[in-house]
């Protein structure tokens, strides 16, 4: 997941976040600002009318009625009762008083039987392929036994998004990109490839504490070399064929797996996000794919993998890039199963994939394209969910219709189908078949006139209310003439959350309504234009919503990712916030957990009884550490990191880790 703007003047090297978000949408599709301005006009928006009674006019009678009904039914007292964590930045993590936050598993911990103990000075690709990977992001809970609601034994499904060489490897230093990867050898590259992908680990409670079993028969590592099947409309297409795979039906590895989701039939959905960064090489103007490559930001050249592996060199293997950027479905209960890339869900920088099932069994998957000015999507499967037959559900995501959202000035949303032959999606317009529509889903969505958004990240479905929450992290590239008082804002460093209510509660419907849950940033600074509930404390507000979770009581929990921009966005570290969504307290937020300096908060996931919140602390000691008072002007290296969290040992580098949060003495999180 990304947050960064372009690097500040004086930055010594390009952090992952600074490089990944290129903002490559050249279409003239309307932005959310255009939509709102078309409804009210800029002068009224600047006066702040939309924040009050004008919202009633914007929402329309159907959405307003639904909102009032929800408020009438909602309790007037707070849903959350815990003492807030204070804003701040330091070397370690912090959790609300009365809670424990225990390290469950860390980068390098053994996952497969026979895996060696982690030794940062003697890393190898073969060892890393058996150990927990780097930069844990999405966390999913698959109960054991399968189909149960066990609150104390499960499989944890974890994405490993990307690698930070400067704090992973001794001797690499902080200028390895500027120096054209001079210190990055083939052996180090192969360790990086092995550190990507995902892990499945069995966990269980022992005397009230979670532990993982390194010898479980279920444990698995998926890496950048694990063979995956290509399924759906793009399988076998000419654009998917390579020298390694002339059939276009199998690919080595999954990359940059950010957020994800779990299905009702017990599979794990892993979302490939910033895949463009792994490729290098020159794109000639005569290349027939030049337009699509530019739209997707190729070549990113964030890594030097193409120096050692031809498949990551666009000039040598032009179609390899088309084989990444998909939702990958994995059966965690079968470690011998083949991960499946579901091309029916489209190819773009996927952030999350959340499933909703209708009363008639229709399966809908929501996902965002995490880049400035890109889109919100949903997929409606052709096949119905069968709760009594798991085998019948295993390929539900292989076929269906992908839609992209168009937000309208009357506060309705229309879902536009990405179907070959409909509207502009024809051979004459550059879309000869359905496979091309899905491989180049960004171009297809451009042609349909979808609404440009401020970096759609996680999208969560509230099963209690039917509402859908869209995390919009930020957009610092929005122009001043697009300013409005609600969404979005010029130079938007703070982000906001959009709430969608499907028409008649039917997620498969092509209609719906939208409104704003909150606008992030510091409410005490009028220039920011933030909007939280008036009772939100000085520690309760946040910036850059990224991932989210809805617990089994229908309460919303939001995690943040400010990247190297944290000093400007909030001045505090990322963390977890509990957010009220209904009733008189709607928009009230409370800080529950805070990460160590340079880290990002990812992967919130609840156990079925809501007595454990699993979170992923990613890339400690990296983002914006040169702005931290105690590390002013320096960037972290393996030898001198801003923090050595979580081990705090002189011979250990900082290690991304999954944390299990429980209430002292037991009890439901947040109550």
VODODO-161620 format. One record per residue (C-alpha): residue in three letters; z, y, x. Coordinates in pm, whole numbers, padded with zeros to 5 digits, always signed. Last residue first. Example, Ala and Ser with C-alpha at 12.3 -4.5 7.8 and 13.67 -1.06 7.14 Angstrom:
! residues 2
SER+00714-00106+01367 ALA+00780-00450+01230 
! end
This chain:
! residues 671
UNK+02524-00287-01591 UNK+02262-00222-01322 UNK+02217-00578-01203 UNK+02380-00826-01439 UNK+02704-00987-01325 UNK+02862-01162-01032 UNK+03181-01091-00837 UNK+03006-00830-00626 UNK+02673-00765-00792 UNK+02370-00910-00620 UNK+02082-00773-00411 UNK+01865-01020-00217 UNK+01669-00856+00067 UNK+01329-00962+00200 UNK+01264-00850+00556 UNK+01036-00650+00785 UNK+01175-00686+01138 UNK+01264-00406+01381 UNK+01242-00536+01739 UNK+01505-00776+01876 UNK+01638-00786+02234 UNK+01880-00495+02185 UNK+02020-00647+01866 UNK+02046-00443+01547 UNK+01939-00747+01344 UNK+01810-00567+01031 UNK+01706-00310+01150 UNK+01631-00221+01511 UNK+01584+00146+01430 UNK+01378+00435+01569 UNK+01206+00185+01798 UNK+01206+00211+02179 UNK+01069-00100+02354 UNK+00850-00215+02067 UNK+00738+00144+02013 UNK+00846+00409+01768 UNK+00705+00759+01759 UNK+00886+01055+01908 UNK+00901+01423+01809 UNK+01253+01416+01670 UNK+01420+01075+01676 UNK+01766+01177+01552 UNK+01630+01456+01334 UNK+01368+01231+01175 UNK+01022+01389+01179 UNK+00895+01162+01461 UNK+01000+00868+01241 UNK+00718+00952+01000 UNK+00644+00593+00901 UNK+00729+00333+01168 UNK+01090+00224+01219 UNK+01103-00031+00934 UNK+00759-00168+00835 UNK+00840-00317+00491 UNK+01168-00375+00312 UNK+01099-00620+00030 UNK+01325-00636-00274 UNK+01488-00919-00470 UNK+01713-00813-00757 UNK+01963-01080-00854 UNK+02176-01112-01169 UNK+01886-01036-01404 UNK+01920-01387-01554 UNK+01558-01480-01483 UNK+01582-01353-01123 UNK+01442-01004-01082 UNK+01160-00882-00855 UNK+01109-00550-00676 UNK+00831-00599-00416 UNK+00826-00292-00198 UNK+01034-00011-00044 UNK+00878+00145+00267 UNK+01043+00181+00607 UNK+01044+00458+00868 UNK+01420+00509+00851 UNK+01618+00239+00675 UNK+01572+00170+00301 UNK+01776+00309+00010 UNK+01897+00132-00304 UNK+02011+00232-00654 UNK+01903+00592-00709 UNK+01927+00699-01073 UNK+01652+00834-01304 UNK+01660+00994-01649 UNK+01307+01022-01792 UNK+01400+00911-02143 UNK+01771+00983-02199 UNK+01734+01078-02564 UNK+01567+00749-02648 UNK+01344+00528-02435 UNK+01221+00493-02074 UNK+01533+00530-01860 UNK+01454+00485-01490 UNK+01644+00287-01226 UNK+01543+00396-00875 UNK+01476+00181-00569 UNK+01423+00322-00218 UNK+01227+00544+00015 UNK+01410+00769+00261 UNK+01493+01130+00186 UNK+01329+01465+00265 UNK+01145+01446-00065 UNK+00767+01475-00034 UNK+00761+01699+00274 UNK+00983+01482+00494 UNK+00846+01163+00340 UNK+00483+01236+00442 UNK+00473+00951+00698 UNK+00469+00711+00408 UNK+00613+00825+00077 UNK+00633+00477-00073 UNK+00870+00443-00367 UNK+01028+00175-00584 UNK+01072+00199-00961 UNK+01294-00004-01193 UNK+01221+00002-01567 UNK+01451-00161-01824 UNK+01310-00411-02076 UNK+01619-00633-02084 UNK+01446-00902-01879 UNK+01380-00653-01602 UNK+01069-00438-01576 UNK+00960-00402-01216 UNK+00788-00126-01027 UNK+00585-00056-00716 UNK+00461+00281-00592 UNK+00629+00592-00724 UNK+00571+00875-00473 UNK+00874+01105-00496 UNK+01226+01061-00629 UNK+01491+01220-00850 UNK+01837+01072-00898 UNK+02020+01205-00593 UNK+02054+01564-00716 UNK+02136+01421-01057 UNK+01908+01357-01355 UNK+02074+01509-01661 UNK+01774+01729-01745 UNK+01547+01425-01773 UNK+01277+01435-01507 UNK+00979+01666-01467 UNK+00853+01792-01132 UNK+00645+02108-01108 UNK+00673+02130-00727 UNK+00676+02510-00724 UNK+00987+02513-00941 UNK+01189+02342-00668 UNK+01509+02207-00826 UNK+01309+01933-01000 UNK+01230+01775-00661 UNK+00929+01545-00691 UNK+00798+01305-00951 UNK+00642+01383-01288 UNK+00782+01163-01563 UNK+00689+00933-01851 UNK+00355+01097-01921 UNK+00151+00996-02225 UNK-00130+00756-02313 UNK-00283+00607-02623 UNK-00492+00294-02676 UNK-00837+00155-02740 UNK-01042-00136-02600 UNK-00792-00379-02747 UNK-00697-00685-02539 UNK-00346-00550-02487 UNK-00289-00550-02863 UNK+00020-00349-02960 UNK-00171-00196-03250 UNK-00366+00013-02998 UNK-00226-00034-02650 UNK+00050+00212-02549 UNK-00007+00348-02198 UNK+00260+00525-01991 UNK+00160+00733-01691 UNK+00402+00775-01401 UNK+00386+01060-01149 UNK+00302+01143-00788 UNK+00488+01354-00529 UNK+00252+01502-00270 UNK+00019+01651-00528 UNK-00176+01915-00340 UNK-00284+02045-00678 UNK-00100+01881-00965 UNK-00204+01600-01201 UNK-00082+01577-01459 UNK+00156+01794-01657 UNK+00156+02161-01572 UNK-00209+02180-01472 UNK-00383+02243-01140 UNK-00751+02148-01105 UNK-00853+02481-00951 UNK-00607+02415-00670 UNK-00801+02110-00546 UNK-00655+01759-00542 UNK-00644+01620-00189 UNK-00268+01561-00177 UNK-00302+01288-00435 UNK+00019+01094-00501 UNK+00168+00762-00609 UNK+00039+00705-00959 UNK+00246+00415-01097 UNK+00102+00300-01431 UNK+00352+00176-01691 UNK+00224-00033-01982 UNK+00408-00030-02313 UNK+00443-00341-02530 UNK+00805-00249-02605 UNK+01003-00557-02498 UNK+00731-00715-02283 UNK+00711-00402-02070 UNK+00391-00440-01867 UNK+00378-00312-01511 UNK+00095-00146-01319 UNK+00150-00097-00945 UNK-00070+00147-00758 UNK-00314+00388-00916 UNK-00387+00657-00655 UNK-00405+00989-00837 UNK-00668+00896-01096 UNK-01039+00952-01151 UNK-01136+00875-01509 UNK-01418+00624-01562 UNK-01771+00760-01614 UNK-01955+00429-01650 UNK-02160+00485-01333 UNK-01849+00538-01124 UNK-01701+00217-01266 UNK-02013+00028-01155 UNK-01996+00181-00806 UNK-01631+00081-00776 UNK-01705-00269-00905 UNK-01953-00337-00625 UNK-01882-00710-00599 UNK-01823-00714-00975 UNK-02146-00542-01081 UNK-02335-00737-00813 UNK-02212-01065-00961 UNK-02313-00952-01309 UNK-02678-00916-01211 UNK-02940-00671-01081 UNK-02704-00371-01064 UNK-02887-00095-00877 UNK-02970+00141-01164 UNK-03301-00028-01249 UNK-03123-00364-01240 UNK-02889-00245-01513 UNK-02528-00129-01537 UNK-02613+00211-01685 UNK-02523+00114-02042 UNK-02483-00262-02084 UNK-02712-00495-01889 UNK-02440-00624-01659 UNK-02093-00590-01806 UNK-01822-00365-01665 UNK-01665-00293-02004 UNK-01516+00054-02073 UNK-01153+00074-02189 UNK-01088+00388-02389 UNK-00764+00583-02361 UNK-00634+00825-02619 UNK-00443+01138-02534 UNK-00682+01368-02725 UNK-00830+01481-02391 UNK-00951+01129-02307 UNK-00853+00876-02039 UNK-01137+00642-01942 UNK-01004+00311-01813 UNK-01210+00035-01652 UNK-01276-00304-01810 UNK-01341-00652-01665 UNK-01460-00917-01909 UNK-01381-01288-01889 UNK-01418-01595-01668 UNK-01236-01747-01371 UNK-00897-01608-01468 UNK-00827-01891-01713 UNK-00888-02146-01438 UNK-00543-02309-01419 UNK-00467-02276-01788 UNK-00578-02619-01910 UNK-00374-02783-01635 UNK-00060-02614-01762 UNK-00089-02767-02110 UNK+00179-02680-02366 UNK+00174-02301-02326 UNK-00206-02293-02377 UNK-00342-01950-02281 UNK-00678-01863-02431 UNK-01011-01861-02246 UNK-01238-01559-02228 UNK-00998-01357-02015 UNK-00952-00982-02061 UNK-00936-00793-01731 UNK-00783-00448-01693 UNK-00868-00160-01466 UNK-00725+00177-01354 UNK-00947+00387-01128 UNK-01002+00581-00810 UNK-00956+00949-00724 UNK-00714+00881-00438 UNK-00705+00514-00351 UNK-00513+00219-00484 UNK-00749+00057-00733 UNK-00516-00057-01009 UNK-00464-00387-01191 UNK-00384-00507-01541 UNK-00451-00870-01642 UNK-00496-00970-02008 UNK-00469-01325-02143 UNK-00543-01389-02510 UNK-00300-01645-02654 UNK-00324-01532-03016 UNK+00002-01338-02994 UNK-00130-01166-02683 UNK-00044-01256-02324 UNK+00018-00982-02067 UNK-00034-01040-01695 UNK+00026-00800-01407 UNK-00203-00782-01106 UNK-00080-00558-00825 UNK-00267-00303-00615 UNK-00627-00409-00571 UNK-00843-00208-00333 UNK-01172-00304-00500 UNK-01361-00616-00599 UNK-01366-00727-00961 UNK-01145-00944-01181 UNK-01422-01202-01237 UNK-01419-01256-00859 UNK-01101-01463-00872 UNK-01038-01567-00510 UNK-00881-01912-00530 UNK-00613-02046-00296 UNK-00666-02418-00226 UNK-00382-02653-00317 UNK-00194-02853-00052 UNK+00130-02655-00094 UNK+00137-02746-00465 UNK+00416-02569-00657 UNK+00309-02228-00530 UNK-00033-02255-00702 UNK-00228-01960-00565 UNK-00460-01707-00733 UNK-00624-01445-00513 UNK-00725-01110-00665 UNK-01018-00975-00467 UNK-01089-00717-00196 UNK-01234-00958+00060 UNK-01553-01170+00055 UNK-01782-00869+00042 UNK-01674-00773+00395 UNK-01821-01097+00531 UNK-02165-00999+00403 UNK-02291-00800+00704 UNK-02195-01054+00974 UNK-02314-00915+01309 UNK-02346-00546+01221 UNK-02039-00562+01002 UNK-01822-00695+01286 UNK-01521-00874+01137 UNK-01703-01208+01125 UNK-01789-01171+01492 UNK-01430-01231+01601 UNK-01304-01083+01930 UNK-01417-00722+01919 UNK-01432-00736+01540 UNK-01055-00785+01534 UNK-01007-00445+01692 UNK-00793-00304+01414 UNK-00803+00016+01209 UNK-01181+00019+01241 UNK-01238+00119+00876 UNK-01607+00026+00873 UNK-01654+00057+00586 UNK-01487+00292+00339 UNK-01557+00114+00009 UNK-01800+00379-00113 UNK-01963+00386+00231 UNK-02019+00010+00228 UNK-02158+00030-00124 UNK-02414+00293-00026 UNK-02509+00113+00297 UNK-02564-00227+00132 UNK-02941-00225+00184 UNK-02880-00139+00554 UNK-03156+00101+00655 UNK-02902+00375+00715 UNK-02744+00153+00979 UNK-02377+00060+00947 UNK-02226+00034+01295 UNK-01944-00206+01378 UNK-01586-00245+01263 UNK-01399-00436+01001 UNK-01028-00487+00935 UNK-00975-00148+00771 UNK-01206-00224+00479 UNK-00960-00476+00335 UNK-00718-00213+00210 UNK-00597-00408-00097 UNK-00612-00783-00152 UNK-00387-00861-00449 UNK-00193-01189-00463 UNK-00152-01362-00799 UNK+00102-01646-00794 UNK+00074-01934-01039 UNK+00327-02063-01291 UNK+00136-02086-01619 UNK+00286-01760-01745 UNK+00127-01589-01441 UNK+00303-01416-01154 UNK+00196-01082-01008 UNK+00067-00899-00704 UNK+00141-00614-00464 UNK-00021-00577-00122 UNK-00225-00852+00036 UNK-00400-00686+00325 UNK-00609-00993+00401 UNK-00679-01338+00257 UNK-00816-01610+00480 UNK-01133-01792+00568 UNK-01387-01788+00288 UNK-01544-02044+00058 UNK-01818-02032-00208 UNK-02100-01828-00057 UNK-02298-02146+00016 UNK-02407-02034+00365 UNK-02039-02019+00467 UNK-01983-01960+00838 UNK-02318-01788+00874 UNK-02244-01582+00567 UNK-02318-01587+00193 UNK-02132-01362-00052 UNK-02413-01109-00113 UNK-02651-01397-00195 UNK-02426-01510-00480 UNK-02260-01850-00451 UNK-01941-01740-00627 UNK-01981-01386-00763 UNK-01945-01485-01131 UNK-01621-01682-01090 UNK-01468-01860-00794 UNK-01456-01817-00416 UNK-01232-02086-00266 UNK-00988-02001+00012 UNK-00959-02146+00362 UNK-00653-02029+00552 UNK-00753-01819+00856 UNK-00601-01482+00765 UNK-00283-01671+00685 UNK-00123-01873+00405 UNK+00212-02023+00501 UNK+00380-02284+00282 UNK+00718-02419+00184 UNK+00720-02662-00108 UNK+00845-02964+00087 UNK+01150-02760+00182 UNK+01256-02769+00547 UNK+01316-02398+00608 UNK+01539-02381+00297 UNK+01618-02023+00198 UNK+01963-01888+00123 UNK+02097-01685-00169 UNK+02472-01630-00193 UNK+02707-01729-00478 UNK+02850-02034-00306 UNK+02498-02154-00223 UNK+02222-02007-00437 UNK+01874-02143-00377 UNK+01548-02046-00212 UNK+01228-02241-00145 UNK+00971-02050+00056 UNK+00608-01963-00017 UNK+00453-01727+00235 UNK+00158-01489+00236 UNK-00152-01359+00409 UNK-00119-01174+00740 UNK+00093-01275+01043 UNK-00166-01536+01150 UNK-00434-01266+01180 UNK-00194-01053+01384 UNK-00114-01344+01616 UNK-00489-01395+01666 UNK-00527-01030+01759 UNK-00248-01065+02015 UNK-00421-01364+02178 UNK-00759-01186+02182 UNK-00598-00894+02367 UNK-00485-00557+02235 UNK-00396-00341+02537 UNK-00722-00143+02541 UNK-00717-00104+02163 UNK-00954+00193+02176 UNK-00697+00408+02358 UNK-00646+00620+02050 UNK-00577+00300+01859 UNK-00330+00168+02118 UNK-00148+00497+02153 UNK+00199+00386+02045 UNK+00267+00124+02309 UNK+00128-00227+02357 UNK+00380-00336+02621 UNK+00588-00562+02398 UNK+00429-00654+02065 UNK+00544-00598+01709 UNK+00651-00232+01720 UNK+00318-00086+01836 UNK+00117-00362+01672 UNK+00212-00273+01316 UNK+00070-00553+01099 UNK-00057-00580+00740 UNK+00021-00702+00389 UNK+00224-01020+00404 UNK+00267-01122+00040 UNK+00572-01320-00075 UNK+00615-01604-00324 UNK+00979-01713-00354 UNK+01018-02063-00490 UNK+01323-02109-00706 UNK+01682-02223-00745 UNK+01974-02023-00890 UNK+01857-01853-01208 UNK+01660-02153-01338 UNK+01441-02057-01627 UNK+01256-02388-01626 UNK+00882-02445-01624 UNK+00872-02572-01267 UNK+01205-02705-01149 UNK+01257-02477-00980 UNK+01172-02124-01085 UNK+00875-01926-00944 UNK+00991-01576-00845 UNK+00740-01330-00698 UNK+00785-01080-00414 UNK+00504-00839-00327 UNK+00525-00669+00016 UNK+00645-00848+00330 UNK+00524-00661+00636 UNK+00479-00951+00881 UNK+00468-01324+00827 UNK+00744-01582+00796 UNK+00686-01851+01058 UNK+00454-02150+01083 UNK+00133-01951+01140 UNK+00337-01727+01371 UNK+00404-02022+01603 UNK+00035-02113+01630 UNK-00061-01749+01684 UNK+00183-01716+01971 UNK+00484-01492+02035 UNK+00688-01533+02352 UNK+00873-01202+02392 UNK+00952-01168+02020 UNK+01111-01515+02014 UNK+01145-01646+01660 UNK+01276-02001+01640 UNK+00999-02259+01655 UNK+00842-02404+01340 UNK+00888-02780+01316 UNK+00919-02783+00939 UNK+00742-02476+00796 UNK+00903-02141+00722 UNK+01080-02047+01046 UNK+01195-01681+01059 UNK+00942-01463+01236 UNK+00954-01167+00999 UNK+01279-01188+00808 UNK+01435-01390+00526 UNK+01728-01341+00288 UNK+01899-01031+00426 UNK+02189-00960+00192 UNK+02240-00647-00019 UNK+02581-00670-00186 UNK+02676-00454-00483 UNK+02991-00273-00600 UNK+02880+00064-00468 UNK+02503+00114-00490 UNK+02298-00012-00196 UNK+02227+00132+00149 UNK+01989+00024+00425 UNK+02012+00102+00795 UNK+01904+00342+01069 UNK+01942+00670+00879 UNK+01783+00891+00615 UNK+01945+01052+00312 UNK+01971+01073-00066 UNK+02299+00940-00198 UNK+02330+00602-00365 UNK+02426+00629-00729 UNK+02734+00476-00885 UNK+02627+00216-01139 UNK+02593+00207-01515 UNK+02234+00175-01633 UNK+02107+00164-01990 UNK+02262+00502-02066 UNK+02399+00567-02414 UNK+02184+00685-02702 UNK+02047+00339-02776 UNK+01679+00318-02866 UNK+01561+00252-03220 UNK+01504+00617-03304 UNK+01339+00672-02966 UNK+01101+00382-03017 UNK+01012+00501-03366 UNK+00953+00851-03234 UNK+00720+00722-02960 UNK+00526+00504-03203 UNK+00487+00798-03438 UNK+00368+01019-03153 UNK+00116+00757-03044 UNK-00034+00731-03391 UNK-00017+01101-03475 UNK-00188+01241-03165 UNK-00050+01250-02812 UNK-00175+01591-02713 UNK-00042+01767-03021 UNK+00303+01622-02972 UNK+00291+01701-02600 UNK+00249+02067-02696 UNK+00609+02063-02814 UNK+00746+02052-02462 UNK+00600+01970-02120 UNK+00251+02054-02235 UNK+00341+02418-02284 UNK+00424+02469-01916 UNK+00286+02822-01889 UNK+00035+02691-01634 UNK-00099+02451-01894 UNK-00156+02731-02140 UNK-00361+02921-01881 UNK-00556+02611-01772 UNK-00697+02515-02108 UNK-00540+02281-02359 UNK-00762+01977-02423 UNK-01026+02023-02157 UNK-00749+02106-01910 UNK-00586+01770-01978 UNK-00902+01570-01916 UNK-01007+01775-01615 UNK-00664+01722-01460 UNK-00690+01349-01520 UNK-01012+01362-01321 UNK-01355+01358-01482 UNK-01636+01159-01316 UNK-01840+01363-01067 UNK-01880+01066-00834 UNK-01811+01094-00459 UNK-01515+00849-00459 UNK-01428+00771-00095 UNK-01072+00899-00077 UNK-01013+00770+00277 UNK-00674+00613+00216 UNK-00622+00362+00497 UNK-00587+00566+00810 UNK-00272+00767+00755 UNK-00090+00472+00600 UNK-00168+00247+00894 UNK-00039+00508+01136 UNK-00293+00700+01339 UNK-00168+00779+01686 UNK-00010+01064+01874 UNK+00037+01297+01578 UNK+00007+01652+01708 UNK-00167+01795+01408 UNK-00070+01590+01107 UNK-00251+01267+01033 UNK-00473+01257+00725 UNK-00274+01193+00410 UNK-00063+00887+00396 UNK+00061+00684+00110 UNK-00080+00338+00131 UNK+00000+00000+00000 
! end
